Amino acid sequence: MPRHAELTELAPPPGGRGRGLHAIEFASVDELRALQLERLRWSLAHAYAHVPVYRRLFDASGVHPDDLHSLADLSRFPFTTKAELRDNYPFGMFAVPREQVLRIHASSGTTGKATVVGYTQGDLDMWSAVYQRSLVAAGVRPGDIVHVAFGYGLFTGGLGGHYGAEQLGCTVVPASTGQTARQVQLLVDFDADVLLATPSYALVLADEFRRQGIDPASTSLRLGVFGAEPWSEAMRSEIEQAFGIDAVDIYGLSEVIGGGVANECVETKDGPTVWEDHFYPEVIDPDTGEVLADGEVGELVFTSLTKVAMPVIRYRTRDICSLQPGTARTMRRMSRVAARTDDMMIIKGVNVFPSQFEELVMADPRLSPHFVLEVTEHGRQQGIKALIEPHVDALGATGGDATAIAEEFAEAVRQRIGISVEVEVVAPMTVPRSEGKAIRVRDLRK
């Protein structure tokens, strides 16, 4: 493997900051930028030489890998979107012969043809290393029992966490999703220290604990590492209070590597630190493609710096956030992903995101965190119906408070989001629970 793509051995950072930390996490900004430029030059050349799609895209844009003289020059290169991955299904984006690909993951393909990603042995080693680094940042330590409730299989969540935790020296419980009652039993019987799951499934587990008459906060859990879907600070508080744990955010996507592209540090909880020695981030204006300055909100874009089987150049994630200066590490942080452009609904000219409704739901103590938005269409008129669910003890014996709850929630939406919605208060525990990513929107339009 080329020198630039080799993994540097773990080394004690300056000041002996702790076992398992990587020296590059505390390098100077100048050292980090120099490493990024070296690796970026290799990645562009690797993609151009070995992926015909990238050769055509670069040539059409009038750029060549040799044109990269500074990190700012990356803005001259074309973007990659899911369209390129789908159009070249299944293996057209690979930069190595298929025989050198040791593993394949793929998206569900629910919104179109699946996107396929491949990994060489070096890619798998790098993925395990950055996931290990993520777990260390979250506060996980060797010897901890890590209960992995991310889905296994073609979805990257479960296996990424599994191998990262094993590399750190943890005991892994590969629970995957489903069989929620049994998961509660295993969490209790095995005295798990760490839970890996989607935040919405963590709340499903909390409900199951209570259904079984067990206080979720009575377990041995110390930490939760949650990701794979946007979640709010209010949901973090709900999870932390329910389980009595520290809850941190992990970020990733299969097209870039999987989980472990970025992770929050438990000592700051101020947004995931991007592991910039392997993934170069940009934030762009989603309409113009212009690169925005750090601190400005836009669409997150990633370029892989060390991936061999399937490099990605300026991949548009569709996630909306900003880049912030590093705090617990030298590398920059992502602000919490506020929304995805994929999830955006335009209702009567207003851009609407499910995360806006989540904030309002979480702000009302009478409501459970589970809700569904139904997008409807009557003639040329489009609208949203919000199905919200109260806590079991939030309604009186006659259920008469439901009308007041619905009216007050509709007014909150009108004030905060600027649209009128129909609100239906459904019976407690009737909104479907998801064992993976939460399904917040049902599109009922023709």
C-alpha positions as CSV (number, residue, x, y, z in Angstrom):
1,M,0.0,0.0,0.0
2,P,1.3,3.5,-0.7
3,R,3.1,5.2,2.2
4,H,0.4,7.9,2.4
5,A,-2.3,5.4,2.9
6,E,-0.7,3.3,5.6
7,L,-2.1,3.6,9.1
8,T,0.2,5.2,11.6
9,E,0.8,3.2,14.7
10,L,-1.0,4.3,17.9
11,A,1.3,6.5,19.9
12,P,0.9,8.3,23.2
13,P,-0.1,11.9,22.5
14,P,1.7,14.9,24.0
15,G,1.2,15.2,27.7
16,G,0.2,11.5,28.1
17,R,-3.4,12.3,27.5
18,G,-4.5,8.7,27.7
19,R,-4.2,5.2,26.4
20,G,-5.6,4.4,22.9
21,L,-5.3,8.0,21.7
22,H,-3.6,8.7,18.4
23,A,-0.8,11.3,18.2
24,I,-2.4,12.9,15.1
25,E,-5.5,13.8,17.2
26,F,-3.3,16.4,19.0
27,A,-1.0,17.4,16.2
28,S,-0.7,21.1,15.2
29,V,-3.1,22.4,12.6
30,D,-0.2,22.9,10.3
31,E,0.9,19.3,10.7
32,L,-2.6,18.1,10.0
33,R,-3.1,20.2,6.9
34,A,0.3,19.0,5.5
35,L,-0.8,15.4,6.0
36,Q,-4.2,16.1,4.4
37,L,-2.6,17.7,1.3
38,E,-0.3,14.7,0.8
39,R,-3.1,12.2,1.2
40,L,-5.5,14.2,-0.9
41,R,-3.0,14.3,-3.8
42,W,-2.8,10.5,-3.7
43,S,-6.5,10.0,-3.4
44,L,-7.3,12.2,-6.5
45,A,-4.6,10.5,-8.5
46,H,-5.8,7.0,-7.4
47,A,-9.4,7.8,-8.3
48,Y,-8.4,9.3,-11.7
49,A,-6.2,6.4,-12.6
50,H,-8.4,3.5,-11.6
51,V,-12.1,4.7,-11.7
52,P,-13.3,5.5,-15.2
53,V,-16.2,7.5,-13.8
54,Y,-13.8,9.9,-12.0
55,R,-11.6,10.2,-15.1
56,R,-14.7,11.3,-17.1
57,L,-15.9,13.7,-14.4
58,F,-12.5,15.3,-14.0
59,D,-11.9,15.6,-17.7
60,A,-15.4,17.1,-18.2
61,S,-14.6,19.7,-15.5
62,G,-11.2,20.5,-17.0
63,V,-9.2,19.4,-14.0
64,H,-6.4,16.9,-13.4
65,P,-5.0,15.6,-10.1
66,D,-1.8,17.5,-10.8
67,D,-3.8,20.7,-10.5
68,L,-4.1,20.3,-6.8
69,H,-1.5,22.5,-5.2
70,S,-3.3,23.5,-2.0
71,L,-6.3,22.2,-0.1
72,A,-8.3,25.2,-1.5
73,D,-7.8,23.7,-5.0
74,L,-10.2,20.9,-4.1
75,S,-13.1,23.2,-4.9
76,R,-12.2,23.0,-8.6
77,F,-13.0,19.3,-8.7
78,P,-16.5,17.8,-9.4
79,F,-18.9,16.5,-6.8
80,T,-19.9,12.9,-6.4
81,T,-23.6,12.1,-5.6
82,K,-25.6,9.0,-5.1
83,A,-26.5,9.2,-8.8
84,E,-23.0,8.2,-9.8
85,L,-23.0,5.3,-7.4
86,R,-26.4,4.1,-8.6
87,D,-25.6,4.6,-12.3
88,N,-22.5,2.4,-11.9
89,Y,-24.1,-0.3,-9.8
90,P,-22.8,-2.7,-8.7
91,F,-19.0,-2.4,-8.9
92,G,-18.4,0.5,-11.3
93,M,-17.0,2.8,-8.6
94,F,-14.3,0.3,-7.4
95,A,-10.7,1.3,-7.9
96,V,-9.3,-2.2,-7.5
97,P,-10.2,-5.6,-9.1
98,R,-13.2,-7.1,-7.5
99,E,-11.0,-10.0,-6.4
100,Q,-9.2,-7.6,-4.0
101,V,-12.5,-6.6,-2.3
102,L,-12.9,-8.5,0.9
103,R,-16.3,-7.2,1.9
104,I,-19.3,-5.5,0.3
105,H,-21.9,-3.3,2.0
106,A,-24.9,-1.7,0.4
107,S,-27.7,0.7,1.2
108,S,-31.3,-0.6,1.5
109,G,-32.2,0.9,-1.9
110,T,-35.6,2.0,-0.5
111,T,-35.4,5.3,-2.4
112,G,-33.9,3.8,-5.6
113,K,-31.2,1.4,-6.7
114,A,-28.9,0.4,-3.8
115,T,-25.5,2.1,-3.4
116,V,-22.7,-0.5,-3.1
117,V,-19.4,0.0,-1.3
118,G,-16.4,-2.2,-1.2
119,Y,-13.4,-2.7,1.2
120,T,-9.9,-4.0,0.8
121,Q,-8.2,-5.5,3.8
122,G,-6.5,-2.1,4.3
123,D,-9.8,-0.3,4.2
124,L,-11.2,-2.7,6.8
125,D,-8.2,-2.1,9.0
126,M,-8.6,1.7,8.7
127,W,-12.4,1.5,9.4
128,S,-11.7,-0.5,12.6
129,A,-9.0,2.0,13.6
130,V,-11.2,5.1,13.2
131,Y,-14.2,3.3,14.9
132,Q,-11.8,2.4,17.8
133,R,-10.7,6.0,17.9
134,S,-14.4,7.0,18.0
135,L,-15.1,4.7,20.9
136,V,-12.1,6.0,22.9
137,A,-13.4,9.6,22.3
138,A,-16.8,8.5,23.6
139,G,-15.2,7.2,26.9
140,V,-15.2,3.5,26.1
141,R,-12.2,1.6,27.6
142,P,-10.6,-1.8,27.0
143,G,-12.5,-4.5,28.9
144,D,-15.8,-2.8,28.7
145,I,-18.8,-4.9,27.6
146,V,-20.2,-3.3,24.5
147,H,-23.8,-4.2,23.5
148,V,-24.1,-3.5,19.8
149,A,-27.8,-2.9,18.9
150,F,-27.1,-1.5,15.4
151,G,-28.3,-3.7,12.6
152,Y,-25.8,-6.2,11.2
153,G,-25.6,-7.3,7.5
154,L,-25.4,-5.0,4.5
155,F,-26.0,-2.0,6.8
156,T,-22.6,-0.8,8.0
157,G,-23.7,0.1,11.6
158,G,-23.3,-3.2,13.4
159,L,-20.1,-4.6,11.9
160,G,-18.3,-1.2,12.1
161,G,-19.0,-1.0,15.9
162,H,-18.2,-4.7,16.4
163,Y,-14.7,-4.6,14.9
164,G,-13.9,-1.2,16.4
165,A,-14.8,-2.4,19.9
166,E,-12.9,-5.7,19.5
167,Q,-9.8,-3.8,18.3
168,L,-10.1,-1.6,21.4
169,G,-10.1,-4.8,23.5
170,C,-13.8,-4.8,24.6
171,T,-16.1,-7.7,25.1
172,V,-18.7,-7.4,22.3
173,V,-22.3,-8.5,22.5
174,P,-23.5,-8.6,18.8
175,A,-27.2,-8.2,19.6
176,S,-28.2,-6.4,16.3
177,T,-31.8,-5.1,16.2
178,G,-35.1,-6.8,17.1
179,Q,-36.1,-9.1,20.0
180,T,-36.3,-6.0,22.2
181,A,-37.4,-7.9,25.3
182,R,-34.4,-10.3,25.0
183,Q,-32.1,-7.3,24.5
184,V,-33.2,-5.9,27.8
185,Q,-32.5,-9.3,29.4
186,L,-29.0,-9.4,27.9
187,L,-28.3,-5.8,29.0
188,V,-29.2,-6.7,32.6
189,D,-27.7,-10.2,32.7
190,F,-24.4,-9.3,31.1
191,D,-23.9,-6.1,33.0
192,A,-23.2,-4.1,29.8
193,D,-21.1,-0.9,30.1
194,V,-21.8,0.6,26.7
195,L,-24.8,0.6,24.3
196,L,-24.4,1.2,20.6
197,A,-27.7,1.9,18.8
198,T,-29.8,4.5,17.0
199,P,-31.2,7.1,19.4
200,S,-34.8,6.2,18.6
201,Y,-34.1,2.5,19.4
202,A,-32.5,3.5,22.7
203,L,-35.9,5.1,23.6
204,V,-37.7,1.9,22.5
205,L,-35.4,-0.1,24.8
206,A,-36.2,2.4,27.7
207,D,-39.9,1.7,27.1
208,E,-39.3,-2.0,27.2
209,F,-37.4,-1.7,30.5
210,R,-40.3,0.1,32.0
211,R,-42.8,-2.4,30.6
212,Q,-40.9,-5.2,32.4
213,G,-40.9,-3.2,35.6
214,I,-37.2,-2.3,35.5
215,D,-35.9,1.2,35.9
216,P,-33.6,1.8,32.9
217,A,-31.3,3.8,35.1
218,S,-30.7,0.8,37.4
219,T,-28.5,-1.1,34.9
220,S,-24.7,-1.1,34.7
221,L,-24.7,1.0,31.6
222,R,-22.3,3.9,31.7
223,L,-22.2,5.2,28.1
224,G,-24.3,5.2,25.0
225,V,-22.9,5.9,21.5
226,F,-25.8,6.8,19.2
227,G,-26.1,7.6,15.5
228,A,-27.4,6.7,12.0
229,E,-30.1,9.2,12.2
230,P,-30.4,12.9,13.2
231,W,-31.3,13.5,16.9
232,S,-31.7,16.6,19.0
233,E,-30.2,17.8,22.3
234,A,-33.6,17.2,23.8
235,M,-33.5,13.6,22.8
236,R,-30.0,13.3,24.3
237,S,-31.3,14.6,27.6
238,E,-34.2,12.2,27.4
239,I,-31.9,9.2,26.9
240,E,-29.4,10.3,29.5
241,Q,-32.1,10.8,32.1
242,A,-33.8,7.5,31.3
243,F,-30.6,5.4,31.5
244,G,-28.4,7.6,33.8
245,I,-25.6,7.6,31.2
246,D,-23.5,9.9,29.0
247,A,-24.9,9.8,25.5
248,V,-22.6,10.8,22.6
249,D,-23.1,11.2,18.9
250,I,-21.3,9.1,16.3
251,Y,-21.5,10.0,12.6
252,G,-20.8,8.1,9.4
253,L,-22.2,6.9,6.2
254,S,-21.5,3.9,4.1
255,E,-20.4,5.7,1.0
256,V,-17.5,7.3,3.0
257,I,-16.6,4.3,5.2
258,G,-19.5,3.6,7.6
259,G,-19.9,4.6,11.2
260,G,-16.8,6.3,12.7
261,V,-16.2,9.2,10.3
262,A,-16.6,11.5,13.3
263,N,-17.5,11.1,17.0
264,E,-18.2,13.3,19.9
265,C,-15.8,13.5,22.8
266,V,-17.5,12.6,26.1
267,E,-15.7,15.4,28.0
268,T,-17.2,18.1,25.8
269,K,-20.3,16.7,24.0
270,D,-20.1,19.6,21.6
271,G,-20.5,17.9,18.2
272,P,-18.6,15.0,16.5
273,T,-14.9,15.5,15.9
274,V,-14.2,14.6,12.3
275,W,-11.2,12.3,11.9
276,E,-9.7,14.6,9.3
277,D,-6.6,12.6,8.7
278,H,-8.8,10.1,6.8
279,F,-11.8,12.1,5.7
280,Y,-11.5,15.7,4.4
281,P,-14.7,17.7,5.1
282,E,-16.2,20.7,3.3
283,V,-19.5,22.5,3.8
284,I,-21.1,23.9,0.6
285,D,-24.1,26.0,-0.3
286,P,-26.5,23.2,-1.4
287,D,-27.8,25.4,-4.3
288,T,-24.7,26.9,-5.7
289,G,-22.0,24.4,-4.7
290,E,-19.9,27.2,-3.3
291,V,-17.6,26.2,-0.4
292,L,-18.6,28.0,2.8
293,A,-16.4,29.2,5.6
294,D,-16.1,27.3,8.8
295,G,-19.1,28.2,11.0
296,E,-21.5,28.7,8.1
297,V,-24.4,26.2,7.8
298,G,-24.7,24.2,4.5
299,E,-24.4,20.7,3.1
300,L,-21.6,18.5,4.3
301,V,-19.2,17.1,1.7
302,F,-16.5,14.5,2.2
303,T,-13.4,13.4,0.3
304,S,-11.7,10.1,1.4
305,L,-8.0,10.4,1.9
306,T,-6.9,6.8,2.5
307,K,-9.6,4.5,1.0
308,V,-8.3,2.1,-1.6
309,A,-11.2,0.0,-2.9
310,M,-13.6,2.8,-3.4
311,P,-12.3,6.4,-3.0
312,V,-15.0,9.1,-2.9
313,I,-14.2,12.6,-4.2
314,R,-16.3,15.5,-2.8
315,Y,-19.3,13.2,-1.9
316,R,-22.4,15.2,-1.2
317,T,-23.9,13.7,2.0
318,R,-27.1,15.8,2.0
319,D,-26.6,16.4,5.7
320,I,-27.0,20.0,6.9
321,C,-24.5,21.3,9.5
322,S,-21.5,23.5,9.9
323,L,-17.8,22.9,10.7
324,Q,-16.5,24.3,14.0
325,P,-13.0,24.7,15.5
326,G,-11.6,21.7,17.4
327,T,-11.9,21.6,21.2
328,A,-11.0,18.3,22.8
329,R,-9.0,17.4,19.7
330,T,-7.1,19.5,17.0
331,M,-9.5,18.3,14.3
332,R,-12.6,20.3,13.4
333,R,-16.1,19.4,14.7
334,M,-19.4,19.0,13.0
335,S,-22.3,20.8,14.5
336,R,-25.2,18.4,15.2
337,V,-26.8,17.4,11.9
338,A,-29.9,19.5,11.9
339,A,-31.6,17.8,8.9
340,R,-31.0,16.1,5.6
341,T,-31.9,17.8,2.3
342,D,-33.4,14.4,1.3
343,D,-35.9,14.7,4.2
344,M,-36.9,18.3,3.4
345,M,-40.6,18.8,2.5
346,I,-41.8,22.0,0.8
347,I,-45.2,22.8,2.2
348,K,-46.9,25.9,0.8
349,G,-43.5,27.3,0.0
350,V,-41.9,26.6,3.4
351,N,-39.0,24.3,3.8
352,V,-40.0,21.8,6.5
353,F,-37.8,19.2,8.2
354,P,-38.8,16.3,10.6
355,S,-36.2,17.6,13.1
356,Q,-38.2,20.7,13.6
357,F,-41.2,18.7,14.7
358,E,-38.9,16.5,16.9
359,E,-37.8,19.7,18.8
360,L,-41.4,20.6,19.5
361,V,-42.4,17.1,20.5
362,M,-39.4,16.8,22.9
363,A,-40.2,20.3,24.4
364,D,-43.7,19.1,25.5
365,P,-43.5,17.0,28.7
366,R,-46.9,15.5,27.9
367,L,-45.7,13.8,24.7
368,S,-43.6,10.7,24.1
369,P,-40.7,11.1,21.7
370,H,-42.4,8.9,19.1
371,F,-44.3,10.7,16.2
372,V,-45.1,10.3,12.5
373,L,-45.7,13.0,9.9
374,E,-48.1,12.1,7.0
375,V,-47.7,14.2,3.9
376,T,-51.0,14.5,2.1
377,E,-52.3,16.0,-1.1
378,H,-55.7,17.2,-2.0
379,G,-55.9,18.6,-5.5
380,R,-53.0,21.0,-5.7
381,Q,-52.9,21.6,-2.0
382,Q,-50.3,19.7,0.1
383,G,-50.3,19.5,3.8
384,I,-49.0,17.6,6.8
385,K,-50.8,15.6,9.4
386,A,-48.9,15.1,12.6
387,L,-49.6,11.9,14.6
388,I,-48.3,12.6,18.1
389,E,-48.5,10.3,21.1
390,P,-48.9,11.3,24.7
391,H,-47.2,9.6,27.7
392,V,-49.5,7.0,29.3
393,D,-50.2,9.3,32.3
394,A,-50.7,12.5,30.3
395,L,-54.4,12.1,29.5
396,G,-57.2,12.2,32.0
397,A,-59.5,9.2,32.6
398,T,-61.8,10.5,29.8
399,G,-59.0,11.4,27.4
400,G,-60.4,15.0,27.3
401,D,-56.9,16.5,27.3
402,A,-56.2,15.2,23.8
403,T,-58.1,18.1,22.2
404,A,-56.1,20.6,24.1
405,I,-52.8,18.9,23.4
406,A,-53.6,18.8,19.6
407,E,-54.6,22.5,19.5
408,E,-51.5,23.6,21.5
409,F,-49.2,21.5,19.4
410,A,-50.7,22.9,16.1
411,E,-50.2,26.4,17.4
412,A,-46.6,25.7,18.4
413,V,-46.0,24.5,14.8
414,R,-47.6,27.6,13.3
415,Q,-45.5,29.8,15.5
416,R,-42.2,28.0,15.2
417,I,-42.3,26.6,11.6
418,G,-44.8,28.9,10.0
419,I,-47.3,26.3,8.6
420,S,-50.7,25.0,9.6
421,V,-50.9,21.3,10.3
422,E,-53.6,18.8,11.2
423,V,-52.7,17.2,14.5
424,E,-54.1,13.8,15.7
425,V,-53.3,12.7,19.3
426,V,-53.2,8.9,19.1
427,A,-53.4,6.4,22.0
428,P,-50.2,5.9,24.0
429,M,-47.8,3.2,22.6
430,T,-49.5,3.1,19.2
431,V,-47.0,5.0,17.0
432,P,-44.9,2.2,15.4
433,R,-41.5,1.8,17.0
434,S,-38.5,1.3,14.8
435,E,-35.7,-1.2,15.5
436,G,-33.4,0.6,13.2
437,K,-33.6,4.2,11.8
438,A,-36.8,5.9,12.9
439,I,-39.4,6.4,10.2
440,R,-40.7,9.9,10.7
441,V,-42.4,10.6,7.4
442,R,-45.1,8.8,5.5
443,D,-45.6,10.3,2.0
444,L,-49.3,9.7,1.1
445,R,-49.2,11.9,-2.0
446,K,-50.1,10.2,-5.3
